[in-house]
Amino acid sequence: MTDTTVPRLRRIALAYSGGLDTSIIIPWLKEHYGAEIVAVIADVGQSDDCAQVRAKALKTGAAKVVVADVVEEFITGYIWPTLKAGAVYDHKYLLGTSFARPIIAKKQVEAALATGCDALAHGCTGKGNDQVRFELTYKALAPHLAVIAPWREWEIRSREDAIAYARAHRVPIEQTVAKIYSRDHNIWHISHEGGALEDPGLEAPADVWMLTRALEDTPDQPEYVAIGFEAGVPVSVDGKRLAPVALLRRLNELGGRHGIGRIDLVENRFVGMKSRGAYETPGGTLLLAALRELEALTLDRDTAFQKQHLALEYARLVYNGLWFTPQREALDAWVNKAQERTTGEVRLKLYKGHALVAGRKSPYSLFSTALASFTMNELYDQRDAAGFINCVGLPIKTRALLQGAGRQSRGKRRKASRA
């Protein structure tokens, strides 16, 4: 029997992953709203068997399941632009969950409109950033649809409560009270939260990590990899041109084998609190390191400086769920212009958690051996530096002279008064 105080909805599109939260949301929505549920699964490279996830959704009460394969679109339309911008949040986080949410929500909206839904639902908690990311996308793409966020409505208050609800409703889940981590996985990264990670004073347990080896288990010999870029976009590994999915999977395997891409982060959530999470981004860490080395060759000083500033703003926008905004699109236009000549290859040495540069080259390199050499030549006369320093230092020198003159005048007046 449905509650007459809730709005009457005919069909609800649920962003469905098959994890703990969305698994119990299907029966809860049916009980509470009496509506048909369309489960929308977005394959962003999370390594799940989508056929099994689809079967689970139907078994637990979904009337229809829509599966969207968006791995390549995710890489080219969301990962590559963020990588090109150099966006990193809180010094460490490569935004793997942050930029996955907009494309998942976009596909959910598309499925909702195609199947005649009158509401959208998600399994994000009321404390997290993801609720913002999903709902800001809804507002941008389908502002007329109702939004249901069960974690802000139901009586369930913890993951332990959610597990109990699942058991009571015979919903199959993998989580247990003993193994209660909340994970988000896609082709770019995997995040881990909850359980022992909630205490930032404790080391992340060994059973947290899934994509990267512990340093003591990595090879004792270094391995080299060459990554090629065209206009800031990764295109090749070790001289072999690869499609985006194959390229990222190859780098994930390489980085993970050498323990590269682990971070343990206390981050500043958009909703106002701090949280602790563990992230693994092996391939992305290699790509960012290589791209920065290539930019050192191809970007002029002022553009490089400005890009560092805009990278922080880009990271803030992505983290806060502001993907579908004019500001993000404008930043993309600037980045694309700045990266027009970021083409070349960077060689990295992978060893014990480190990605060390072992060479970089570009047909558009601005590095001049003649200029960088200590030898005097016609391109640069070292004697010119004196005039340059005088011009740059003029405000500093002027201030010092005037302040010094003021101090001398005050000193003379004090001496006169004592006399």
Summary of the structure (lengths in Angstrom):
residues: 419
radius of gyration: 27.2
end to end distance: 100.4
largest distance: 100.6
contacts: 1324
relative contact order: 0.12
helix: 46%
strand: 20%
